[in-house]
Amino acid sequence: MNNLSRAAAGLLLAVCINPVFAQQKLTPELLWKLGRVTGETITPDGKSLVYGVTNYDISANKGERNLYSVPLTGGAPRQLTRSPGGESVLRIDPVTKRITYLYKSQVWECNADGSLPKQLTHDAEGLSNVRFSPDGKFILFSKEVSLLKLSGITRYPGLAKSNAKVYDDLNYRHWDTWEDGKFQHIFYAPYKAGVLGKAVDIMPNEPYDCPQMPFGGSEDATWNPDSKSIVYVTKKKFGKAYAVSTNTDIYFYNIETGRTGNFTEGLQGYDTNPAFSADGSKIAWLSMAEDGNEAAKNELMLYDFKSGKRYNLTKDWDETVSSFTWANQGSKLFFLAATGGAEQLFELDPVTDPSLSAARSIRQVTKGQYDVNGIVGQSGNSLVVSRADMNHAAELYLLDLTSGTFAQLTFTNKPIYDNLQLSRIDERHTQTTDNKDLLSWVIYPPDFDPAKKYPTLLYCQGGPQSALTQFYSYRWNMQLIAAQGYIVIAPNRRGMPGHGVKWNADISGDWGGQPIRDYLSAIDDLAKEPYVDKTRLGAVGASYGGYSVFMLAGVHEKRFKTFIAHDGLFDLRSWYGTTEELWFANKDMGGSYWGSKIPPSFEKFNPITFGDKWNTPIMIVQGGIDYRVPVEQGLEAFQLAQLKGIKSRLLYLSDENHWVLSPQNALVWQKEFFGWLKETL
């Protein structure tokens, strides 16, 4: 074969091979090869972005996070760290450009290119949630302090092998951890050249957590720009009072006097995420008005220190804020909120004239079939944001605030997506049984052919008041499900942000009512399409979505051929008696299951009530250390199905909580999920 023939043959081979690569579909294994990208900060000169990427090693069953930088004008990224473990940026010196970062609970420093890493602190107990004071003289951090004797060992020191626990009050366990008498506290200490001075606990002897457990982080405590005070978030309640309340407050701690003041006293619900304007003249935060309601409207509040007045900037706006940040000069606020089935970026002028409506100054900056799910920082008239959709994991973009256009900065997963066949995603609208407009996302198999018929899944979202937007999940991944040959419909049923405050609130006290009818309206509407195989419908979901599956199993009237429920609520009475955050149960059920006025939810909307009507194959997944929806919920449901002779399977994840966090457990979950669907649908 001559050279010309060889070249022609090579070209023919390339033409033949490339379409094969382009036809690759997402698999669980490929999903876990994706890098998980999160923004860190913009360099002080406004020219570069520092970000982190986590990659998972399935065989090692753990993740590895490293730092990278990339110019905001675009270009190739530079890897800054390579040490085993995860790093997070604390600050960047505007003169030397050296990066200070947290690594293995100690403060480190390196050059702008990642060279010459040096450990600065050697604290024996380690540091968490570190923040430097603006003047660089102090360091703020959190660590555990032991305050209560709740174990056999602490109560009886001579019994060193005891694993007993003793409680006289609630909250004896939370999320996935039994209370052990230790609490997270905020400390500050003088800092100079890596040397920490004497640390001061700003919550001495107080049995309260800051950061808030289990999900709080460095956003729960911050410095006043003058470096003279620390602002922090905590719920100063204990025992039963803690279990039935969401009333967190924001406190000011004065370093010079050691005095603490409750800044949000009189505000009854969640008060979180305090953030100062650049000059310190104003502070903004998120606030919910109702104690005991985790899903009340999240208002964006502002306090002006010059006037001494407090303002609700979103009181006339019919949506709820998820997060926010100040503009660099403090003249505007940027915030994220769900709207119409996607999470978008908004801009707000902090109007403080009481005669004006702040809602008039709210401008939606972005609009599209994607989620803007994080704000990293500002450079000039642009923001660096995180963006994702149901076909793409999050990457970082430069967003022009005037035009609303994006320029992609990170391409971590491009090599995979370039060879991956993506799903078609449609927005579908259905009329509900009470004549409302119901938006659903419909996700189609990558090689969808409308001339064929496809098995179809109803996806039931958890929360219950969580937005169902263009999210990208590494477990409930719509693209992955569709890639296995299923059409998925994901309805924005009653109880979800993005469709007005009333729509979001209407689910409380009505779990098994209109939201379930919304689900049935959505699947019935889609089933009219000729490409939907009406004999092969399934319903899947977790948490409230798992509850929804249990309810549907008793009321679906033979619509569905199979079910999968993960950490779902099966018996509301036993759930009320074992769950930990009772404020949630009290709000959404309407109270306790005993007394003279028992809320109707415990009978009318209780899946166990309809157990006699169960007749459809069901797979049940249950986490062993899920204390929000404890283990007996999944076990009771599985036992019912087994005793009724229904084809059923229990996937028990003994060391997982309400989620699945271990990579290998997650792969087992996905393999069992699709295995069950293959068997039963």
DRENDOPA-268479 format. One record per residue (C-alpha): x, y, z; residue number from 0. Coordinates in steps of 0.2 Angstrom, whole numbers, padded with zeros to 4 digits. Layout:
BEGIN
SITE      X      Y      Z  tilo
SITE      X      Y      Z   NUM
...
END
This chain:
BEGIN
SITE      X      Y      Z  tilo
SITE   0000   0000   0000     0
SITE   0007   0017  -0005     1
SITE   0007   0032   0006     2
SITE  -0008   0040  -0003     3
SITE  -0018   0024   0000     4
SITE  -0012   0023   0018     5
SITE  -0018   0041   0020     6
SITE  -0035   0037   0012     7
SITE  -0037   0022   0023     8
SITE  -0033   0032   0039     9
SITE  -0045   0045   0034    10
SITE  -0058   0032   0031    11
SITE  -0055   0024   0048    12
SITE  -0056   0041   0057    13
SITE  -0073   0044   0048    14
SITE  -0079   0027   0054    15
SITE  -0072   0028   0072    16
SITE  -0078   0046   0076    17
SITE  -0097   0043   0074    18
SITE  -0095   0028   0086    19
SITE  -0087   0039   0099    20
SITE  -0100   0052   0097    21
SITE  -0113   0039   0100    22
SITE  -0107   0035   0118    23
SITE  -0120   0036   0131    24
SITE  -0118   0040   0149    25
SITE  -0115   0026   0161    26
SITE  -0113   0026   0180    27
SITE  -0095   0023   0178    28
SITE  -0093   0037   0166    29
SITE  -0103   0048   0178    30
SITE  -0090   0045   0191    31
SITE  -0076   0050   0180    32
SITE  -0082   0068   0179    33
SITE  -0073   0081   0188    34
SITE  -0083   0091   0200    35
SITE  -0079   0109   0198    36
SITE  -0081   0123   0211    37
SITE  -0076   0141   0211    38
SITE  -0064   0148   0224    39
SITE  -0060   0166   0221    40
SITE  -0054   0179   0209    41
SITE  -0036   0185   0211    42
SITE  -0035   0203   0218    43
SITE  -0030   0210   0201    44
SITE  -0046   0204   0194    45
SITE  -0037   0194   0180    46
SITE  -0038   0176   0185    47
SITE  -0049   0163   0193    48
SITE  -0044   0150   0206    49
SITE  -0055   0135   0207    50
SITE  -0055   0117   0213    51
SITE  -0059   0101   0205    52
SITE  -0063   0085   0214    53
SITE  -0060   0068   0205    54
SITE  -0065   0052   0212    55
SITE  -0055   0036   0213    56
SITE  -0068   0022   0214    57
SITE  -0055   0008   0219    58
SITE  -0049   0019   0233    59
SITE  -0067   0024   0237    60
SITE  -0063   0042   0240    61
SITE  -0061   0059   0231    62
SITE  -0046   0070   0228    63
SITE  -0047   0089   0226    64
SITE  -0034   0100   0219    65
SITE  -0033   0119   0215    66
SITE  -0031   0127   0197    67
SITE  -0030   0144   0190    68
SITE  -0036   0151   0173    69
SITE  -0036   0168   0166    70
SITE  -0053   0177   0165    71
SITE  -0049   0181   0146    72
SITE  -0048   0162   0144    73
SITE  -0034   0150   0141    74
SITE  -0026   0134   0147    75
SITE  -0028   0130   0166    76
SITE  -0013   0129   0177    77
SITE  -0013   0116   0191    78
SITE  -0008   0123   0208    79
SITE  -0009   0109   0220    80
SITE  -0005   0090   0219    81
SITE  -0004   0085   0237    82
SITE  -0016   0071   0243    83
SITE  -0031   0078   0251    84
SITE  -0042   0094   0247    85
SITE  -0036   0112   0248    86
SITE  -0047   0128   0249    87
SITE  -0041   0146   0246    88
SITE  -0041   0158   0261    89
SITE  -0034   0173   0253    90
SITE  -0022   0180   0240    91
SITE  -0009   0193   0244    92
SITE  -0012   0208   0231    93
SITE   0006   0212   0232    94
SITE   0016   0196   0232    95
SITE   0002   0186   0224    96
SITE   0005   0171   0236    97
SITE  -0010   0160   0239    98
SITE  -0014   0156   0257    99
SITE  -0025   0140   0258   100
SITE  -0031   0127   0270   101
SITE  -0025   0110   0269   102
SITE  -0027   0095   0281   103
SITE  -0034   0107   0294   104
SITE  -0018   0118   0293   105
SITE  -0014   0135   0285   106
SITE  -0002   0134   0270   107
SITE   0005   0146   0258   108
SITE   0012   0144   0240   109
SITE   0017   0155   0225   110
SITE   0004   0161   0212   111
SITE   0010   0146   0201   112
SITE   0008   0133   0215   113
SITE   0027   0132   0219   114
SITE   0036   0132   0235   115
SITE   0021   0126   0246   116
SITE   0024   0130   0265   117
SITE   0015   0125   0280   118
SITE   0012   0140   0291   119
SITE   0002   0133   0306   120
SITE   0004   0118   0317   121
SITE  -0011   0118   0328   122
SITE  -0013   0101   0337   123
SITE  -0032   0100   0335   124
SITE  -0033   0107   0318   125
SITE  -0042   0122   0311   126
SITE  -0059   0123   0301   127
SITE  -0069   0136   0293   128
SITE  -0054   0148   0293   129
SITE  -0056   0167   0290   130
SITE  -0043   0180   0291   131
SITE  -0048   0197   0298   132
SITE  -0047   0211   0285   133
SITE  -0032   0219   0293   134
SITE  -0023   0202   0294   135
SITE  -0020   0203   0312   136
SITE  -0032   0189   0318   137
SITE  -0038   0172   0312   138
SITE  -0056   0166   0315   139
SITE  -0059   0147   0315   140
SITE  -0070   0133   0322   141
SITE  -0067   0118   0332   142
SITE  -0077   0106   0344   143
SITE  -0078   0109   0363   144
SITE  -0084   0096   0375   145
SITE  -0098   0103   0387   146
SITE  -0110   0090   0392   147
SITE  -0107   0072   0399   148
SITE  -0118   0061   0389   149
SITE  -0108   0045   0387   150
SITE  -0104   0032   0399   151
SITE  -0086   0036   0398   152
SITE  -0088   0054   0403   153
SITE  -0100   0050   0416   154
SITE  -0090   0036   0424   155
SITE  -0072   0038   0419   156
SITE  -0067   0021   0426   157
SITE  -0078   0012   0413   158
SITE  -0067   0016   0398   159
SITE  -0075   0002   0387   160
SITE  -0093   0008   0389   161
SITE  -0102   0014   0374   162
SITE  -0117   0019   0383   163
SITE  -0126   0036   0380   164
SITE  -0138   0044   0393   165
SITE  -0150   0058   0388   166
SITE  -0163   0068   0398   167
SITE  -0169   0079   0384   168
SITE  -0171   0080   0365   169
SITE  -0161   0083   0353   170
SITE  -0152   0066   0356   171
SITE  -0147   0063   0338   172
SITE  -0146   0074   0322   173
SITE  -0145   0070   0304   174
SITE  -0133   0055   0305   175
SITE  -0124   0058   0322   176
SITE  -0129   0054   0340   177
SITE  -0126   0069   0352   178
SITE  -0110   0067   0361   179
SITE  -0109   0083   0372   180
SITE  -0098   0092   0360   181
SITE  -0102   0108   0351   182
SITE  -0094   0117   0336   183
SITE  -0088   0134   0343   184
SITE  -0080   0150   0334   185
SITE  -0063   0155   0340   186
SITE  -0052   0169   0336   187
SITE  -0033   0172   0339   188
SITE  -0019   0184   0335   189
SITE  -0010   0179   0320   190
SITE   0007   0183   0313   191
SITE   0018   0174   0301   192
SITE   0010   0157   0304   193
SITE   0010   0159   0323   194
SITE  -0006   0158   0332   195
SITE  -0008   0168   0348   196
SITE  -0020   0163   0362   197
SITE  -0037   0158   0355   198
SITE  -0053   0165   0362   199
SITE  -0069   0155   0362   200
SITE  -0083   0168   0358   201
SITE  -0097   0156   0364   202
SITE  -0089   0150   0381   203
SITE  -0099   0136   0389   204
SITE  -0114   0138   0378   205
SITE  -0121   0122   0372   206
SITE  -0125   0128   0354   207
SITE  -0117   0126   0337   208
SITE  -0108   0138   0326   209
SITE  -0106   0134   0312   210
SITE  -0124   0126   0312   211
SITE  -0123   0107   0311   212
SITE  -0123   0097   0301   213
SITE  -0122   0109   0285   214
SITE  -0116   0125   0291   215
SITE  -0098   0131   0286   216
SITE  -0088   0147   0285   217
SITE  -0103   0157   0279   218
SITE  -0110   0156   0297   219
SITE  -0096   0167   0304   220
SITE  -0087   0182   0296   221
SITE  -0078   0198   0301   222
SITE  -0084   0216   0301   223
SITE  -0073   0225   0288   224
SITE  -0066   0235   0302   225
SITE  -0059   0219   0310   226
SITE  -0066   0224   0327   227
SITE  -0081   0212   0328   228
SITE  -0086   0195   0322   229
SITE  -0104   0191   0316   230
SITE  -0110   0174   0318   231
SITE  -0125   0163   0316   232
SITE  -0132   0151   0329   233
SITE  -0148   0144   0336   234
SITE  -0146   0148   0355   235
SITE  -0159   0134   0360   236
SITE  -0156   0117   0368   237
SITE  -0166   0101   0370   238
SITE  -0184   0101   0365   239
SITE  -0183   0119   0361   240
SITE  -0170   0116   0348   241
SITE  -0180   0102   0341   242
SITE  -0195   0112   0337   243
SITE  -0188   0128   0332   244
SITE  -0179   0135   0316   245
SITE  -0176   0152   0325   246
SITE  -0157   0155   0321   247
SITE  -0151   0173   0325   248
SITE  -0136   0183   0319   249
SITE  -0125   0189   0333   250
SITE  -0111   0203   0334   251
SITE  -0096   0199   0345   252
SITE  -0085   0214   0350   253
SITE  -0067   0209   0351   254
SITE  -0062   0224   0362   255
SITE  -0076   0222   0375   256
SITE  -0080   0203   0373   257
SITE  -0098   0207   0373   258
SITE  -0111   0199   0362   259
SITE  -0127   0206   0355   260
SITE  -0142   0198   0346   261
SITE  -0143   0208   0330   262
SITE  -0159   0199   0323   263
SITE  -0169   0198   0340   264
SITE  -0187   0198   0336   265
SITE  -0186   0189   0319   266
SITE  -0193   0172   0322   267
SITE  -0187   0161   0308   268
SITE  -0170   0157   0300   269
SITE  -0158   0171   0299   270
SITE  -0143   0166   0289   271
SITE  -0128   0171   0278   272
SITE  -0123   0188   0285   273
SITE  -0112   0198   0273   274
SITE  -0106   0216   0274   275
SITE  -0104   0229   0260   276
SITE  -0087   0233   0256   277
SITE  -0086   0249   0266   278
SITE  -0095   0241   0281   279
SITE  -0109   0253   0281   280
SITE  -0122   0240   0277   281
SITE  -0125   0222   0281   282
SITE  -0137   0210   0271   283
SITE  -0143   0193   0276   284
SITE  -0157   0180   0272   285
SITE  -0172   0179   0283   286
SITE  -0188   0168   0285   287
SITE  -0202   0175   0295   288
SITE  -0210   0160   0302   289
SITE  -0202   0149   0316   290
SITE  -0203   0131   0313   291
SITE  -0205   0133   0294   292
SITE  -0189   0128   0284   293
SITE  -0197   0133   0267   294
SITE  -0205   0150   0271   295
SITE  -0200   0163   0259   296
SITE  -0182   0168   0261   297
SITE  -0181   0187   0261   298
SITE  -0166   0197   0257   299
SITE  -0164   0209   0272   300
SITE  -0153   0224   0274   301
SITE  -0148   0235   0288   302
SITE  -0140   0252   0286   303
SITE  -0129   0257   0300   304
SITE  -0129   0275   0296   305
SITE  -0148   0277   0297   306
SITE  -0150   0263   0310   307
SITE  -0164   0256   0299   308
SITE  -0168   0238   0293   309
SITE  -0176   0235   0276   310
SITE  -0184   0219   0268   311
SITE  -0178   0221   0250   312
SITE  -0189   0207   0243   313
SITE  -0205   0209   0252   314
SITE  -0215   0213   0236   315
SITE  -0206   0200   0225   316
SITE  -0216   0184   0223   317
SITE  -0201   0171   0224   318
SITE  -0188   0166   0237   319
SITE  -0170   0170   0237   320
SITE  -0157   0155   0238   321
SITE  -0141   0164   0240   322
SITE  -0133   0182   0237   323
SITE  -0117   0192   0236   324
SITE  -0113   0210   0236   325
SITE  -0106   0219   0221   326
SITE  -0088   0224   0223   327
SITE  -0092   0242   0227   328
SITE  -0107   0238   0238   329
SITE  -0119   0248   0227   330
SITE  -0129   0232   0221   331
SITE  -0133   0215   0227   332
SITE  -0133   0199   0216   333
SITE  -0144   0184   0221   334
SITE  -0149   0167   0214   335
SITE  -0167   0161   0214   336
SITE  -0177   0148   0206   337
SITE  -0190   0154   0193   338
SITE  -0200   0145   0180   339
SITE  -0190   0128   0182   340
SITE  -0172   0135   0182   341
SITE  -0161   0144   0194   342
SITE  -0156   0161   0188   343
SITE  -0146   0177   0193   344
SITE  -0154   0193   0198   345
SITE  -0147   0210   0201   346
SITE  -0155   0222   0215   347
SITE  -0152   0240   0219   348
SITE  -0153   0241   0238   349
SITE  -0168   0253   0239   350
SITE  -0169   0261   0256   351
SITE  -0183   0273   0253   352
SITE  -0198   0267   0262   353
SITE  -0210   0275   0249   354
SITE  -0202   0264   0235   355
SITE  -0204   0246   0231   356
SITE  -0187   0237   0231   357
SITE  -0195   0224   0220   358
SITE  -0195   0237   0206   359
SITE  -0176   0237   0206   360
SITE  -0174   0218   0204   361
SITE  -0168   0214   0187   362
SITE  -0166   0196   0180   363
SITE  -0149   0195   0172   364
SITE  -0150   0177   0165   365
SITE  -0163   0167   0157   366
SITE  -0161   0150   0149   367
SITE  -0163   0131   0150   368
SITE  -0149   0130   0163   369
SITE  -0145   0134   0182   370
SITE  -0134   0147   0188   371
SITE  -0130   0139   0204   372
SITE  -0116   0148   0212   373
SITE  -0107   0165   0212   374
SITE  -0088   0165   0214   375
SITE  -0084   0184   0212   376
SITE  -0084   0200   0202   377
SITE  -0072   0207   0190   378
SITE  -0077   0224   0182   379
SITE  -0094   0222   0174   380
SITE  -0093   0203   0174   381
SITE  -0097   0189   0187   382
SITE  -0089   0172   0188   383
SITE  -0103   0160   0190   384
SITE  -0106   0141   0191   385
SITE  -0118   0135   0178   386
SITE  -0125   0117   0175   387
SITE  -0140   0109   0166   388
SITE  -0147   0091   0165   389
SITE  -0135   0087   0152   390
SITE  -0119   0095   0159   391
SITE  -0110   0095   0176   392
SITE  -0106   0112   0183   393
SITE  -0092   0122   0175   394
SITE  -0087   0140   0178   395
SITE  -0092   0155   0166   396
SITE  -0088   0173   0165   397
SITE  -0105   0182   0164   398
SITE  -0107   0199   0156   399
SITE  -0119   0209   0167   400
SITE  -0125   0220   0154   401
SITE  -0128   0208   0140   402
SITE  -0132   0192   0150   403
SITE  -0120   0183   0139   404
SITE  -0108   0169   0145   405
SITE  -0090   0165   0141   406
SITE  -0085   0148   0147   407
SITE  -0069   0148   0158   408
SITE  -0067   0129   0163   409
SITE  -0068   0114   0152   410
SITE  -0064   0101   0164   411
SITE  -0076   0088   0157   412
SITE  -0075   0093   0139   413
SITE  -0066   0077   0133   414
SITE  -0080   0067   0140   415
SITE  -0094   0077   0134   416
SITE  -0087   0079   0116   417
SITE  -0089   0060   0114   418
SITE  -0106   0059   0123   419
SITE  -0123   0059   0115   420
SITE  -0134   0071   0125   421
SITE  -0152   0070   0129   422
SITE  -0166   0081   0122   423
SITE  -0175   0091   0136   424
SITE  -0192   0099   0134   425
SITE  -0202   0110   0144   426
SITE  -0220   0103   0145   427
SITE  -0235   0112   0153   428
SITE  -0250   0102   0159   429
SITE  -0267   0108   0166   430
SITE  -0269   0102   0184   431
SITE  -0285   0095   0192   432
SITE  -0288   0113   0200   433
SITE  -0284   0121   0183   434
SITE  -0267   0127   0186   435
SITE  -0252   0127   0175   436
SITE  -0240   0113   0179   437
SITE  -0222   0114   0172   438
SITE  -0212   0098   0169   439
SITE  -0195   0094   0162   440
SITE  -0196   0079   0150   441
SITE  -0179   0071   0147   442
SITE  -0178   0059   0132   443
SITE  -0166   0045   0128   444
SITE  -0151   0052   0118   445
SITE  -0156   0042   0102   446
SITE  -0174   0046   0104   447
SITE  -0185   0041   0089   448
SITE  -0203   0047   0090   449
SITE  -0209   0032   0080   450
SITE  -0204   0020   0094   451
SITE  -0212   0017   0111   452
SITE  -0202   0020   0127   453
SITE  -0204   0015   0145   454
SITE  -0207   0031   0155   455
SITE  -0202   0036   0173   456
SITE  -0211   0049   0184   457
SITE  -0197   0057   0194   458
SITE  -0204   0063   0211   459
SITE  -0193   0077   0219   460
SITE  -0189   0077   0237   461
SITE  -0189   0092   0249   462
SITE  -0204   0093   0249   463
SITE  -0201   0111   0246   464
SITE  -0185   0110   0235   465
SITE  -0184   0118   0218   466
SITE  -0184   0106   0203   467
SITE  -0173   0115   0191   468
SITE  -0160   0111   0178   469
SITE  -0149   0103   0191   470
SITE  -0135   0090   0188   471
SITE  -0135   0076   0201   472
SITE  -0122   0063   0203   473
SITE  -0135   0051   0209   474
SITE  -0152   0056   0203   475
SITE  -0145   0060   0186   476
SITE  -0158   0063   0173   477
SITE  -0146   0062   0159   478
SITE  -0140   0045   0165   479
SITE  -0158   0038   0167   480
SITE  -0163   0043   0150   481
SITE  -0147   0036   0143   482
SITE  -0152   0019   0148   483
SITE  -0167   0020   0137   484
SITE  -0181   0029   0148   485
SITE  -0191   0044   0145   486
SITE  -0191   0054   0162   487
SITE  -0204   0067   0167   488
SITE  -0200   0078   0181   489
SITE  -0215   0089   0187   490
SITE  -0213   0105   0196   491
SITE  -0228   0099   0207   492
SITE  -0235   0109   0221   493
SITE  -0223   0114   0235   494
SITE  -0208   0120   0224   495
SITE  -0200   0137   0223   496
SITE  -0200   0146   0206   497
SITE  -0219   0147   0204   498
SITE  -0224   0160   0217   499
SITE  -0224   0160   0236   500
SITE  -0241   0152   0237   501
SITE  -0237   0138   0225   502
SITE  -0222   0134   0236   503
SITE  -0232   0135   0252   504
SITE  -0247   0125   0247   505
SITE  -0239   0108   0250   506
SITE  -0239   0110   0269   507
SITE  -0252   0100   0277   508
SITE  -0257   0093   0260   509
SITE  -0243   0080   0257   510
SITE  -0254   0067   0249   511
SITE  -0267   0079   0241   512
SITE  -0264   0091   0227   513
SITE  -0245   0087   0225   514
SITE  -0250   0068   0221   515
SITE  -0264   0074   0210   516
SITE  -0251   0085   0201   517
SITE  -0239   0070   0198   518
SITE  -0254   0060   0191   519
SITE  -0259   0074   0180   520
SITE  -0241   0075   0173   521
SITE  -0239   0057   0169   522
SITE  -0256   0055   0162   523
SITE  -0253   0070   0150   524
SITE  -0237   0063   0144   525
SITE  -0244   0045   0142   526
SITE  -0255   0052   0128   527
SITE  -0240   0054   0117   528
SITE  -0238   0039   0105   529
SITE  -0220   0036   0109   530
SITE  -0224   0033   0128   531
SITE  -0227   0014   0131   532
SITE  -0242   0016   0143   533
SITE  -0240  -0002   0149   534
SITE  -0222   0002   0155   535
SITE  -0223   0017   0167   536
SITE  -0213   0018   0183   537
SITE  -0212   0030   0198   538
SITE  -0196   0034   0207   539
SITE  -0190   0046   0221   540
SITE  -0181   0050   0237   541
SITE  -0186   0058   0254   542
SITE  -0203   0066   0250   543
SITE  -0201   0059   0233   544
SITE  -0199   0042   0242   545
SITE  -0215   0046   0252   546
SITE  -0223   0050   0235   547
SITE  -0219   0033   0228   548
SITE  -0226   0025   0244   549
SITE  -0242   0035   0242   550
SITE  -0243   0032   0223   551
SITE  -0242   0013   0227   552
SITE  -0258   0014   0236   553
SITE  -0268   0025   0224   554
SITE  -0261   0024   0207   555
SITE  -0275   0013   0200   556
SITE  -0264   0002   0190   557
SITE  -0255   0016   0181   558
SITE  -0238   0010   0186   559
SITE  -0228  -0006   0183   560
SITE  -0214  -0003   0195   561
SITE  -0208   0008   0209   562
SITE  -0192   0013   0217   563
SITE  -0193   0023   0234   564
SITE  -0177   0029   0243   565
SITE  -0178   0035   0261   566
SITE  -0196   0038   0260   567
SITE  -0209   0041   0274   568
SITE  -0220   0026   0275   569
SITE  -0229   0028   0292   570
SITE  -0231   0046   0297   571
SITE  -0234   0041   0316   572
SITE  -0218   0031   0318   573
SITE  -0209   0044   0308   574
SITE  -0215   0058   0320   575
SITE  -0209   0047   0335   576
SITE  -0191   0045   0328   577
SITE  -0186   0059   0317   578
SITE  -0175   0073   0325   579
SITE  -0180   0090   0318   580
SITE  -0198   0090   0325   581
SITE  -0202   0108   0319   582
SITE  -0202   0100   0301   583
SITE  -0215   0087   0306   584
SITE  -0225   0099   0316   585
SITE  -0226   0112   0301   586
SITE  -0230   0099   0287   587
SITE  -0241   0087   0297   588
SITE  -0250   0101   0307   589
SITE  -0244   0094   0324   590
SITE  -0242   0078   0334   591
SITE  -0252   0062   0331   592
SITE  -0259   0062   0349   593
SITE  -0272   0073   0358   594
SITE  -0289   0079   0355   595
SITE  -0286   0087   0338   596
SITE  -0275   0075   0328   597
SITE  -0271   0082   0311   598
SITE  -0279   0073   0297   599
SITE  -0262   0070   0288   600
SITE  -0258   0056   0300   601
SITE  -0273   0046   0292   602
SITE  -0278   0054   0276   603
SITE  -0260   0056   0269   604
SITE  -0251   0042   0277   605
SITE  -0245   0029   0265   606
SITE  -0247   0014   0277   607
SITE  -0266   0018   0277   608
SITE  -0266   0012   0259   609
SITE  -0255  -0003   0261   610
SITE  -0269  -0015   0258   611
SITE  -0270  -0008   0240   612
SITE  -0251  -0012   0236   613
SITE  -0250  -0024   0222   614
SITE  -0235  -0018   0211   615
SITE  -0216  -0022   0212   616
SITE  -0206  -0010   0222   617
SITE  -0188  -0008   0227   618
SITE  -0185   0001   0243   619
SITE  -0168   0009   0248   620
SITE  -0164   0014   0265   621
SITE  -0149   0022   0274   622
SITE  -0144   0015   0290   623
SITE  -0139   0031   0299   624
SITE  -0153   0042   0292   625
SITE  -0161   0050   0307   626
SITE  -0171   0062   0297   627
SITE  -0181   0047   0289   628
SITE  -0176   0033   0301   629
SITE  -0173   0015   0296   630
SITE  -0189   0008   0302   631
SITE  -0198   0018   0287   632
SITE  -0190   0007   0274   633
SITE  -0190  -0009   0284   634
SITE  -0209  -0007   0287   635
SITE  -0213  -0004   0269   636
SITE  -0202  -0019   0263   637
SITE  -0210  -0030   0276   638
SITE  -0227  -0025   0270   639
SITE  -0223  -0029   0252   640
SITE  -0215  -0046   0256   641
SITE  -0229  -0052   0267   642
SITE  -0242  -0047   0253   643
SITE  -0231  -0057   0241   644
SITE  -0227  -0042   0230   645
SITE  -0210  -0044   0221   646
SITE  -0199  -0032   0231   647
SITE  -0181  -0029   0235   648
SITE  -0172  -0020   0249   649
SITE  -0156  -0011   0246   650
SITE  -0149  -0007   0264   651
SITE  -0135   0005   0265   652
SITE  -0129   0003   0283   653
SITE  -0117   0017   0284   654
SITE  -0126   0030   0273   655
SITE  -0137   0044   0279   656
SITE  -0151   0053   0269   657
SITE  -0139   0053   0255   658
SITE  -0127   0041   0247   659
SITE  -0109   0048   0249   660
SITE  -0097   0034   0246   661
SITE  -0092   0032   0228   662
SITE  -0093   0013   0228   663
SITE  -0110   0013   0237   664
SITE  -0116   0025   0224   665
SITE  -0111   0014   0210   666
SITE  -0120  -0001   0219   667
SITE  -0135   0011   0221   668
SITE  -0135   0015   0202   669
SITE  -0132  -0003   0197   670
SITE  -0147  -0010   0208   671
SITE  -0158   0005   0202   672
SITE  -0156   0001   0183   673
SITE  -0156  -0018   0187   674
SITE  -0172  -0017   0195   675
SITE  -0180  -0007   0181   676
SITE  -0173  -0019   0168   677
SITE  -0181  -0033   0178   678
SITE  -0198  -0025   0181   679
SITE  -0201  -0012   0167   680
END
